[in-house]
């Protein structure tokens, strides 16, 4: 059986990634690569990892 491997992603050397919290009825975490059109992801803020969880 072959191992379940994920291919390495190519990373742009000059990519600029930012995050923000969009307020509203549901607070949403938005992470976007501003150097590329339509390159973003969103998640409910309640489901996002906190900084201590990332460490």
PDB file as gemmi writes it, atoms N, CA and C in Angstrom:
CRYST1    1.000    1.000    1.000  90.00  90.00  90.00 P 1                      
ATOM      1  N   UNK A   1       0.854  -1.174   0.000  1.00  0.00           N  
ATOM      2  CA  UNK A   1       0.000   0.000   0.000  1.00  0.00           C  
ATOM      3  C   UNK A   1       0.898   1.234   0.000  1.00  0.00           C  
ATOM      4  N   UNK A   2       0.612   2.194  -0.852  1.00  0.00           N  
ATOM      5  CA  UNK A   2       1.396   3.431  -0.948  1.00  0.00           C  
ATOM      6  C   UNK A   2       1.037   4.368   0.201  1.00  0.00           C  
ATOM      7  N   UNK A   3       2.035   5.090   0.722  1.00  0.00           N  
ATOM      8  CA  UNK A   3       1.743   6.031   1.813  1.00  0.00           C  
ATOM      9  C   UNK A   3       0.871   7.183   1.307  1.00  0.00           C  
ATOM     10  N   UNK A   4       0.064   7.716   2.201  1.00  0.00           N  
ATOM     11  CA  UNK A   4      -0.801   8.850   1.876  1.00  0.00           C  
ATOM     12  C   UNK A   4       0.015  10.123   2.049  1.00  0.00           C  
ATOM     13  N   UNK A   5       0.536  10.658   0.942  1.00  0.00           N  
ATOM     14  CA  UNK A   5       1.399  11.824   1.012  1.00  0.00           C  
ATOM     15  C   UNK A   5       0.734  13.004   0.315  1.00  0.00           C  
ATOM     16  N   UNK A   6       1.042  14.187   0.800  1.00  0.00           N  
ATOM     17  CA  UNK A   6       0.545  15.409   0.194  1.00  0.00           C  
ATOM     18  C   UNK A   6       1.700  16.051  -0.555  1.00  0.00           C  
ATOM     19  N   UNK A   7       1.444  16.476  -1.774  1.00  0.00           N  
ATOM     20  CA  UNK A   7       2.489  17.122  -2.564  1.00  0.00           C  
ATOM     21  C   UNK A   7       2.873  18.457  -1.951  1.00  0.00           C  
ATOM     22  N   UNK A   8       4.158  18.787  -2.029  1.00  0.00           N  
ATOM     23  CA  UNK A   8       4.629  20.067  -1.521  1.00  0.00           C  
ATOM     24  C   UNK A   8       4.038  21.195  -2.341  1.00  0.00           C  
ATOM     25  N   UNK A   9       3.619  22.253  -1.662  1.00  0.00           N  
ATOM     26  CA  UNK A   9       3.064  23.412  -2.353  1.00  0.00           C  
ATOM     27  C   UNK A   9       4.175  24.340  -2.807  1.00  0.00           C  
ATOM     28  N   UNK A  10       3.984  24.929  -3.969  1.00  0.00           N  
ATOM     29  CA  UNK A  10       4.934  25.927  -4.437  1.00  0.00           C  
ATOM     30  C   UNK A  10       4.573  27.252  -3.777  1.00  0.00           C  
ATOM     31  N   UNK A  11       5.572  27.942  -3.240  1.00  0.00           N  
ATOM     32  CA  UNK A  11       5.334  29.195  -2.533  1.00  0.00           C  
ATOM     33  C   UNK A  11       5.999  30.325  -3.304  1.00  0.00           C  
ATOM     34  N   UNK A  12       5.230  31.331  -3.587  1.00  0.00           N  
ATOM     35  CA  UNK A  12       5.732  32.515  -4.278  1.00  0.00           C  
ATOM     36  C   UNK A  12       6.684  33.267  -3.351  1.00  0.00           C  
ATOM     37  N   UNK A  13       7.838  33.642  -3.851  1.00  0.00           N  
ATOM     38  CA  UNK A  13       8.845  34.321  -3.028  1.00  0.00           C  
ATOM     39  C   UNK A  13       8.376  35.681  -2.542  1.00  0.00           C  
ATOM     40  N   UNK A  14       7.547  36.360  -3.308  1.00  0.00           N  
ATOM     41  CA  UNK A  14       7.118  37.697  -2.902  1.00  0.00           C  
ATOM     42  C   UNK A  14       5.645  37.736  -2.495  1.00  0.00           C  
ATOM     43  N   UNK A  15       5.097  36.639  -2.035  1.00  0.00           N  
ATOM     44  CA  UNK A  15       3.707  36.588  -1.596  1.00  0.00           C  
ATOM     45  C   UNK A  15       3.534  37.428  -0.338  1.00  0.00           C  
ATOM     46  N   UNK A  16       2.399  38.098  -0.244  1.00  0.00           N  
ATOM     47  CA  UNK A  16       2.065  38.876   0.942  1.00  0.00           C  
ATOM     48  C   UNK A  16       0.768  38.330   1.515  1.00  0.00           C  
ATOM     49  N   UNK A  17       0.844  37.733   2.693  1.00  0.00           N  
ATOM     50  CA  UNK A  17      -0.320  37.126   3.325  1.00  0.00           C  
ATOM     51  C   UNK A  17      -0.688  37.937   4.552  1.00  0.00           C  
ATOM     52  N   UNK A  18      -1.988  38.230   4.678  1.00  0.00           N  
ATOM     53  CA  UNK A  18      -2.500  39.006   5.803  1.00  0.00           C  
ATOM     54  C   UNK A  18      -3.739  38.325   6.353  1.00  0.00           C  
ATOM     55  N   UNK A  19      -4.050  38.660   7.597  1.00  0.00           N  
ATOM     56  CA  UNK A  19      -5.257  38.134   8.231  1.00  0.00           C  
ATOM     57  C   UNK A  19      -6.017  39.273   8.881  1.00  0.00           C  
ATOM     58  N   UNK A  20      -7.336  39.117   8.932  1.00  0.00           N  
ATOM     59  CA  UNK A  20      -8.163  40.102   9.618  1.00  0.00           C  
ATOM     60  C   UNK A  20      -9.419  39.412  10.127  1.00  0.00           C  
ATOM     61  N   UNK A  21     -10.119  40.102  11.018  1.00  0.00           N  
ATOM     62  CA  UNK A  21     -11.387  39.600  11.540  1.00  0.00           C  
ATOM     63  C   UNK A  21     -12.485  40.503  11.004  1.00  0.00           C  
ATOM     64  N   UNK A  22     -13.431  39.887  10.332  1.00  0.00           N  
ATOM     65  CA  UNK A  22     -14.574  40.607   9.787  1.00  0.00           C  
ATOM     66  C   UNK A  22     -15.705  40.509  10.798  1.00  0.00           C  
ATOM     67  N   UNK A  23     -16.154  41.675  11.287  1.00  0.00           N  
ATOM     68  CA  UNK A  23     -17.211  41.692  12.292  1.00  0.00           C  
ATOM     69  C   UNK A  23     -18.572  41.711  11.620  1.00  0.00           C  
ATOM     70  N   UNK A  24     -19.542  41.160  12.286  1.00  0.00           N  
ATOM     71  CA  UNK A  24     -20.909  41.101  11.776  1.00  0.00           C  
ATOM     72  C   UNK A  24     -21.715  40.179  12.667  1.00  0.00           C  
ATOM     73  N   UNK A  25     -22.800  39.629  12.154  1.00  0.00           N  
ATOM     74  CA  UNK A  25     -23.587  38.693  12.959  1.00  0.00           C  
ATOM     75  C   UNK A  25     -22.726  37.513  13.437  1.00  0.00           C  
ATOM     76  N   UNK A  26     -21.803  37.078  12.578  1.00  0.00           N  
ATOM     77  CA  UNK A  26     -20.832  36.043  12.933  1.00  0.00           C  
ATOM     78  C   UNK A  26     -19.447  36.588  12.621  1.00  0.00           C  
ATOM     79  N   UNK A  27     -18.561  36.651  13.628  1.00  0.00           N  
ATOM     80  CA  UNK A  27     -17.200  37.122  13.366  1.00  0.00           C  
ATOM     81  C   UNK A  27     -16.474  36.074  12.533  1.00  0.00           C  
ATOM     82  N   UNK A  28     -15.764  36.533  11.492  1.00  0.00           N  
ATOM     83  CA  UNK A  28     -15.104  35.643  10.549  1.00  0.00           C  
ATOM     84  C   UNK A  28     -13.631  35.988  10.437  1.00  0.00           C  
ATOM     85  N   UNK A  29     -12.774  34.986  10.508  1.00  0.00           N  
ATOM     86  CA  UNK A  29     -11.351  35.153  10.265  1.00  0.00           C  
ATOM     87  C   UNK A  29     -11.120  35.040   8.768  1.00  0.00           C  
ATOM     88  N   UNK A  30     -10.411  36.024   8.190  1.00  0.00           N  
ATOM     89  CA  UNK A  30     -10.097  36.021   6.765  1.00  0.00           C  
ATOM     90  C   UNK A  30      -8.579  36.009   6.630  1.00  0.00           C  
ATOM     91  N   UNK A  31      -8.041  35.054   5.893  1.00  0.00           N  
ATOM     92  CA  UNK A  31      -6.610  34.989   5.585  1.00  0.00           C  
ATOM     93  C   UNK A  31      -6.498  35.106   4.074  1.00  0.00           C  
ATOM     94  N   UNK A  32      -5.696  36.097   3.618  1.00  0.00           N  
ATOM     95  CA  UNK A  32      -5.625  36.351   2.176  1.00  0.00           C  
ATOM     96  C   UNK A  32      -4.198  36.580   1.719  1.00  0.00           C  
ATOM     97  N   UNK A  33      -3.911  36.089   0.510  1.00  0.00           N  
ATOM     98  CA  UNK A  33      -2.652  36.390  -0.178  1.00  0.00           C  
ATOM     99  C   UNK A  33      -2.968  37.576  -1.071  1.00  0.00           C  
ATOM    100  N   UNK A  34      -2.544  38.780  -0.668  1.00  0.00           N  
ATOM    101  CA  UNK A  34      -2.919  39.981  -1.398  1.00  0.00           C  
ATOM    102  C   UNK A  34      -2.126  40.155  -2.685  1.00  0.00           C  
ATOM    103  N   UNK A  35      -1.151  39.282  -2.930  1.00  0.00           N  
ATOM    104  CA  UNK A  35      -0.389  39.372  -4.169  1.00  0.00           C  
ATOM    105  C   UNK A  35      -1.017  38.548  -5.293  1.00  0.00           C  
ATOM    106  N   UNK A  36      -2.171  37.914  -5.014  1.00  0.00           N  
ATOM    107  CA  UNK A  36      -2.827  37.049  -5.998  1.00  0.00           C  
ATOM    108  C   UNK A  36      -4.344  37.239  -5.896  1.00  0.00           C  
ATOM    109  N   UNK A  37      -5.011  37.440  -7.037  1.00  0.00           N  
ATOM    110  CA  UNK A  37      -6.464  37.607  -7.042  1.00  0.00           C  
ATOM    111  C   UNK A  37      -7.169  36.351  -6.539  1.00  0.00           C  
ATOM    112  N   UNK A  38      -8.214  36.548  -5.762  1.00  0.00           N  
ATOM    113  CA  UNK A  38      -9.087  35.475  -5.267  1.00  0.00           C  
ATOM    114  C   UNK A  38      -8.355  34.390  -4.484  1.00  0.00           C  
ATOM    115  N   UNK A  39      -7.272  34.742  -3.795  1.00  0.00           N  
ATOM    116  CA  UNK A  39      -6.534  33.765  -2.983  1.00  0.00           C  
ATOM    117  C   UNK A  39      -6.791  34.079  -1.513  1.00  0.00           C  
ATOM    118  N   UNK A  40      -7.868  33.528  -0.983  1.00  0.00           N  
ATOM    119  CA  UNK A  40      -8.217  33.772   0.409  1.00  0.00           C  
ATOM    120  C   UNK A  40      -8.997  32.582   0.954  1.00  0.00           C  
ATOM    121  N   UNK A  41      -9.081  32.518   2.279  1.00  0.00           N  
ATOM    122  CA  UNK A  41      -9.933  31.540   2.920  1.00  0.00           C  
ATOM    123  C   UNK A  41     -10.566  32.190   4.130  1.00  0.00           C  
ATOM    124  N   UNK A  42     -11.719  31.689   4.521  1.00  0.00           N  
ATOM    125  CA  UNK A  42     -12.433  32.224   5.674  1.00  0.00           C  
ATOM    126  C   UNK A  42     -12.823  31.083   6.604  1.00  0.00           C  
ATOM    127  N   UNK A  43     -12.994  31.441   7.869  1.00  0.00           N  
ATOM    128  CA  UNK A  43     -13.448  30.477   8.868  1.00  0.00           C  
ATOM    129  C   UNK A  43     -14.142  31.250   9.977  1.00  0.00           C  
ATOM    130  N   UNK A  44     -15.159  30.679  10.587  1.00  0.00           N  
ATOM    131  CA  UNK A  44     -15.761  31.346  11.739  1.00  0.00           C  
ATOM    132  C   UNK A  44     -14.678  31.574  12.803  1.00  0.00           C  
ATOM    133  N   UNK A  45     -14.648  32.758  13.386  1.00  0.00           N  
ATOM    134  CA  UNK A  45     -13.616  33.082  14.363  1.00  0.00           C  
ATOM    135  C   UNK A  45     -13.631  32.096  15.525  1.00  0.00           C  
ATOM    136  N   UNK A  46     -14.809  31.625  15.904  1.00  0.00           N  
ATOM    137  CA  UNK A  46     -14.910  30.667  17.016  1.00  0.00           C  
ATOM    138  C   UNK A  46     -14.172  29.364  16.713  1.00  0.00           C  
ATOM    139  N   UNK A  47     -14.023  29.013  15.425  1.00  0.00           N  
ATOM    140  CA  UNK A  47     -13.345  27.777  15.024  1.00  0.00           C  
ATOM    141  C   UNK A  47     -11.856  27.965  14.758  1.00  0.00           C  
ATOM    142  N   UNK A  48     -11.390  29.205  14.733  1.00  0.00           N  
ATOM    143  CA  UNK A  48      -9.985  29.482  14.416  1.00  0.00           C  
ATOM    144  C   UNK A  48      -9.100  29.200  15.631  1.00  0.00           C  
ATOM    145  N   UNK A  49      -7.880  28.741  15.386  1.00  0.00           N  
ATOM    146  CA  UNK A  49      -6.927  28.455  16.463  1.00  0.00           C  
ATOM    147  C   UNK A  49      -6.411  29.768  17.054  1.00  0.00           C  
ATOM    148  N   UNK A  50      -6.207  29.786  18.356  1.00  0.00           N  
ATOM    149  CA  UNK A  50      -5.633  30.953  19.018  1.00  0.00           C  
ATOM    150  C   UNK A  50      -4.117  30.911  18.869  1.00  0.00           C  
ATOM    151  N   UNK A  51      -3.443  32.031  19.127  1.00  0.00           N  
ATOM    152  CA  UNK A  51      -1.991  32.050  19.027  1.00  0.00           C  
ATOM    153  C   UNK A  51      -1.331  31.014  19.938  1.00  0.00           C  
ATOM    154  N   UNK A  52      -1.732  30.864  21.213  1.00  0.00           N  
ATOM    155  CA  UNK A  52      -1.100  29.830  22.036  1.00  0.00           C  
ATOM    156  C   UNK A  52      -1.299  28.410  21.474  1.00  0.00           C  
ATOM    157  N   UNK A  53      -2.429  28.153  20.798  1.00  0.00           N  
ATOM    158  CA  UNK A  53      -2.651  26.839  20.198  1.00  0.00           C  
ATOM    159  C   UNK A  53      -1.704  26.583  19.029  1.00  0.00           C  
ATOM    160  N   UNK A  54      -1.263  27.646  18.342  1.00  0.00           N  
ATOM    161  CA  UNK A  54      -0.346  27.509  17.217  1.00  0.00           C  
ATOM    162  C   UNK A  54       1.075  27.249  17.680  1.00  0.00           C  
ATOM    163  N   UNK A  55       1.404  27.609  18.902  1.00  0.00           N  
ATOM    164  CA  UNK A  55       2.784  27.478  19.396  1.00  0.00           C  
ATOM    165  C   UNK A  55       3.108  26.082  19.778  1.00  0.00           C  
TER     166      UNK A  55                                                      
END                                                                             
